[in-house]
Amino acid sequence: MMYIISTIDLFYPQKLFFSILGYRIVNPGNVLENSSRYRVYGYIKTKPGAYISEIVEQIGLDRETVKYHIKTLKAKKKIEAYKDGGKTRYFENLLIYNEDEKKVISTLQNLTNKRIISGIMSENCNTNVALAREMGVSRPTVSWYIKNLREVGLIIEIKEGKKVIYRINPEYKLLIDKYIDTFTENTELQPLAVTT
């Protein structure tokens, strides 16, 4: 048996070289066997749309270690990156989330966006003045967030006389309804089964 295994290893000299040095080649079958990488993956799985700073803060690993494990998880197709403005967010890579879902989830990760969208959905706060009053922020602050939400397509403006009324874009309404209450500030990690 050992003779056969050593013969097979001759076909993969890098595998033999690294195993002699005590290193292991990471492949899709063993990528989650590293406990730190498993924690990074677990956080991304339970908190889709997470970004590096958040992962560092929540799981207690240093930034370079998290970046290394994210790079490995991406290379082994366990996670995928999604660009959200200036942030790169990470999602489990099992075709669980389509592009529209990634957009909605990423937008709802921001508490102010979430509060504005909730206000608009309730129809009690669907103008700039009402949103500013409800949230206790200035009208220019609300305008800045509204502009961003319009640019990503989640809300639309309707002019009624001199007033501008905000509405949820019907294309995203079902997704917003689905995800608005799903992700809270302190999502607890759920135990994951190691898949090989």
Legacy VTK file of the C-alpha trace (Angstrom):
# vtk DataFile Version 3.0
C-alpha trace
ASCII
DATASET POLYDATA
POINTS 196 float
0.000 0.000 0.000
2.748 2.470 0.972
4.578 1.622 -2.245
1.491 2.519 -4.300
0.959 5.790 -2.390
4.592 6.827 -2.780
4.447 5.996 -6.500
1.360 8.178 -6.900
3.114 11.007 -5.042
5.914 10.922 -7.624
3.375 12.203 -10.168
2.764 15.215 -7.910
6.243 16.365 -6.833
4.957 19.593 -5.255
2.628 17.535 -3.037
5.522 15.333 -1.941
7.794 18.347 -1.358
5.246 20.210 0.807
4.265 17.108 2.765
7.945 16.474 3.639
8.121 20.055 4.972
4.956 19.481 7.016
2.659 21.619 4.839
-0.639 20.582 3.372
-1.927 21.479 -0.060
-5.385 23.006 0.254
-8.012 21.612 -2.067
-11.814 21.924 -2.163
-12.123 18.765 -0.069
-10.026 19.989 2.868
-10.352 23.782 2.619
-12.511 23.998 5.776
-10.264 21.794 7.907
-8.299 24.848 9.059
-10.115 26.156 12.153
-9.489 29.856 11.426
-10.624 29.508 7.822
-13.667 27.590 9.035
-14.548 30.496 11.358
-14.214 33.023 8.507
-16.386 30.869 6.253
-18.898 30.316 9.057
-19.261 34.028 9.640
-19.785 34.724 5.922
-22.334 31.916 5.698
-24.386 33.187 8.651
-23.915 36.897 7.815
-24.057 37.172 4.016
-22.697 40.460 2.748
-20.025 40.669 5.451
-16.912 42.717 4.715
-13.344 42.284 5.966
-13.367 44.857 8.797
-16.580 43.390 10.169
-15.203 39.832 10.030
-11.985 40.929 11.789
-13.971 42.640 14.540
-16.472 39.830 15.057
-14.265 36.718 14.999
-11.118 38.137 16.573
-8.524 37.292 13.926
-6.083 39.889 12.619
-6.772 41.547 9.273
-3.978 39.831 7.329
-5.081 36.376 8.528
-8.684 37.084 7.494
-7.534 38.379 4.093
-5.420 35.242 3.579
-8.318 32.921 4.415
-10.733 34.899 2.244
-8.295 34.626 -0.667
-8.078 30.855 -0.135
-11.859 30.473 0.197
-12.351 32.460 -3.017
-9.733 30.407 -4.871
-11.446 27.182 -3.797
-14.866 28.580 -4.837
-16.340 28.523 -1.319
-17.173 32.227 -1.305
-17.537 35.019 -3.837
-16.951 38.748 -3.690
-19.533 41.427 -4.421
-18.529 45.087 -4.904
-20.831 47.466 -3.057
-19.650 51.029 -3.625
-16.309 51.256 -1.803
-16.713 47.945 0.056
-16.183 44.387 -1.033
-18.726 42.090 0.559
-18.565 38.318 0.682
-21.235 35.692 0.098
-21.316 31.925 0.210
-20.672 30.642 -3.296
-23.355 28.024 -3.828
-25.554 30.045 -6.162
-27.721 30.821 -3.131
-27.934 34.545 -3.846
-28.519 36.134 -7.248
-27.219 39.623 -8.122
-30.435 41.369 -7.046
-30.374 39.578 -3.675
-26.733 40.559 -3.144
-27.629 44.180 -3.904
-30.572 44.184 -1.464
-28.664 42.379 1.313
-25.634 44.662 0.918
-27.822 47.769 1.060
-29.715 46.548 4.129
-26.431 45.919 5.988
-26.248 49.700 6.479
-28.476 50.638 9.429
-29.404 54.072 8.020
-30.406 52.566 4.667
-32.459 49.986 6.526
-34.233 52.638 8.633
-35.021 54.756 5.558
-36.353 51.766 3.631
-38.443 50.679 6.643
-39.886 54.193 6.923
-40.756 54.284 3.246
-42.329 50.817 3.412
-44.547 51.880 6.314
-45.693 54.850 4.180
-45.679 57.013 7.326
-42.294 58.491 6.390
-42.147 58.747 2.636
-40.864 62.311 2.226
-37.508 63.864 3.033
-38.965 65.986 5.856
-40.829 63.062 7.453
-37.801 60.759 7.244
-35.480 63.395 8.750
-37.920 64.019 11.614
-38.478 60.295 12.286
-34.772 59.444 12.241
-33.548 62.552 14.038
-31.082 63.525 11.304
-30.785 66.496 8.962
-32.612 66.685 5.635
-29.286 66.804 3.700
-28.281 63.526 5.400
-31.548 61.897 4.315
-31.066 63.337 0.799
-27.596 61.783 0.559
-28.876 58.317 1.528
-31.936 58.658 -0.717
-29.672 59.566 -3.652
-27.636 56.391 -3.084
-30.759 54.237 -2.720
-32.119 55.697 -5.970
-28.819 55.020 -7.759
-28.871 51.331 -6.796
-32.515 51.234 -7.870
-34.186 50.247 -4.592
-36.395 53.316 -4.316
-38.157 55.574 -6.786
-39.422 59.154 -6.559
-42.946 60.232 -7.418
-43.775 63.935 -7.716
-47.099 64.980 -6.225
-47.422 68.717 -6.797
-44.435 70.286 -5.037
-43.830 67.221 -2.870
-41.528 64.341 -3.722
-42.812 61.018 -2.393
-40.482 58.031 -2.081
-41.632 54.506 -2.841
-39.945 51.122 -2.891
-39.127 50.054 -6.432
-41.662 47.264 -7.198
-38.854 45.207 -8.816
-37.158 44.862 -5.412
-40.150 44.901 -3.058
-40.363 41.111 -2.582
-36.628 40.847 -1.921
-36.695 43.751 0.531
-39.666 42.149 2.323
-37.729 38.884 2.449
-34.469 40.285 3.845
-35.303 43.439 5.823
-35.764 41.599 9.132
-33.425 38.680 8.445
-30.079 40.238 9.274
-29.668 41.911 12.642
-26.680 43.776 14.026
-25.370 40.839 16.065
-26.049 37.705 14.071
-24.933 34.724 16.114
-22.823 32.131 14.390
-24.612 28.873 13.809
-22.631 25.622 13.926
-21.625 24.435 10.485
-21.086 20.934 9.291
-17.724 20.520 7.599
-18.352 19.560 3.995
-15.765 17.513 2.176
LINES 1 197
196 0 1 2 3 4 5 6 7 8 9 10 11 12 13 14 15 16 17 18 19 20 21 22 23 24 25 26 27 28 29 30 31 32 33 34 35 36 37 38 39 40 41 42 43 44 45 46 47 48 49 50 51 52 53 54 55 56 57 58 59 60 61 62 63 64 65 66 67 68 69 70 71 72 73 74 75 76 77 78 79 80 81 82 83 84 85 86 87 88 89 90 91 92 93 94 95 96 97 98 99 100 101 102 103 104 105 106 107 108 109 110 111 112 113 114 115 116 117 118 119 120 121 122 123 124 125 126 127 128 129 130 131 132 133 134 135 136 137 138 139 140 141 142 143 144 145 146 147 148 149 150 151 152 153 154 155 156 157 158 159 160 161 162 163 164 165 166 167 168 169 170 171 172 173 174 175 176 177 178 179 180 181 182 183 184 185 186 187 188 189 190 191 192 193 194 195
